[in-house]
Amino acid sequence: MTLSTNTHHNFALRLHKLLKDSSGSACGWMNNGSVFAIFDVAHFASEVLPVHFGTTTLNKFAQLLSLHGFKRTMVQRSTTESSSETESYSGDDNVAPAPPTTKSMYTFSRDLFTRDASPLTLTKIRRQSNRRASCLLL
């Protein structure tokens, strides 16, 4: 497989490797292992994306996720609590802005894409046609 062919077909493999190698400060797996999160959007956009996905912007990355069948939810964590952060999940992509006392993070999921997924399973995640994919703009 050539490098140009790898770009779309191995998106899930590259993302999985990123999450596996991540220190957890910008992104990582949620406890259940079937959802991953971007914990620090600014750090992820400025430091992680350029290294792992070239010059991709956060919106282009969200579009890539969408084209590969990922669904997004937004989680709001309280910044006033130290170790026991509260989380509220919303499946609505048009979530109202969080109050100043919370910090937003984004979670994504897709069938077949789990922490323990094999490389063979991950290669089954393919880019969908533009008509079938919905936009996940952050």
N, C-alpha and C positions, 0 to 999 in steps of 0.2 A: 504494500500500500504506500502510495507516495505521500509526501507532506501535504500537498493540496487536498488530497482525498481525506487525510486525517482531520483536517480542520473541522468539518461538520460531523463526521461519523464518530469521532473520538471526544466530542465535547463532554459527554458524561464521564468518560475515563479521566480527562484532564481535571474536571471539577471534583471528582471523587478523590483524586490524588491530592489536590489542593486541600480539601477538607481533612484528609488523613494526615497530611504533613503540617497542618495549621497548629499554631500555638494556642489558638482559641481566643485571642484578643480581638481579632477583626471578624472572624467567622468560625463556624464549627458545627458539629452535630448536636442536636438536642438530646436529652436523656434517652428517649425511646429509640433513637437510631434510624427513624424513618423520616425525619425532618431535619433540615439544616437551616442555620440562621446566619444572618449578617448582623453581628452584634454592634459593630462600630462602622456605620455607613461611610463616614468621612475617611477613616483610615483604610477601609476596604477599597474605596474608590481611588485614593491617592497612592497607596503602597502595594496593595495586593493585585488589583486588576492589571496594572502595567507589567508586572513581573510574569503573571500566569496567563494573561490573555492579550498581550500586546498593548495597543493603544485604545482598547475598548473603553468606552465611557460607561458609567453606571446604567444609563438608560439602554444602551446597546446590549449590555450584559443581561439586563432584564428582558429585552426582546429575545435574546438567544435562549434564555430559560423558557420563555413562553413558547418559542418555536419548537422546543424539545419537550413540551408537554408539562412543564412544571406549573404548579399553582402557588399563589402567594397569599399569605396572611400577614397581618401586622400585629406584633406583640408590643405592648407598652409596659415597661418595667419602671417601678417606682425608684427614683434616685434618692429618696429620703430614708429608705430602709437599707441597712448595711448588708447583711448576709442573706436575709430572707426576702428576696425581691418578689414582688407580686406581679403576676402576669395576667393579662386579659387578652383573649384571642378574638379576632374578628375575621370572618371570611370575606368581608366586603372590601373590594379594592378602592372604594371611595371613602376611606375612613377619615373622620374629622381630625384635624391636628390635635396632638396631645397637649394637655396642660403643661405649663413650664416645669412642674415637679416630676415629669416623667421623661424617660429617654426611650425613643422608639428603636425597634429593631425589626427586621423583616425575616420571616420564615418561609421556606419553600419546600414543597414535597412533590413527589411523582412516584407512581407505582414503578417498581423495579429498582428505584434509586434509594438504597439503604446503606447504612454504615457497613454492613456485612456482605454487600452484593459482590458477586464474583466479576472479574473482568469480562467474562463471556456474557453474563447477564447485562452488564453495562453497555456492551456493544449493541444490544437490541434496542437501546434508546436512540432513536433517529430523529433527525429534523423533520418536522411536519410541514405541509404546505402552508403558505401564508394565509390561505382562506380558513384553515382549521385552527390556527393558533390565535389566541386572544392576547392583547397587549398587557404587560405587567409593569408599566412604567412606575418607577419609584418616586 
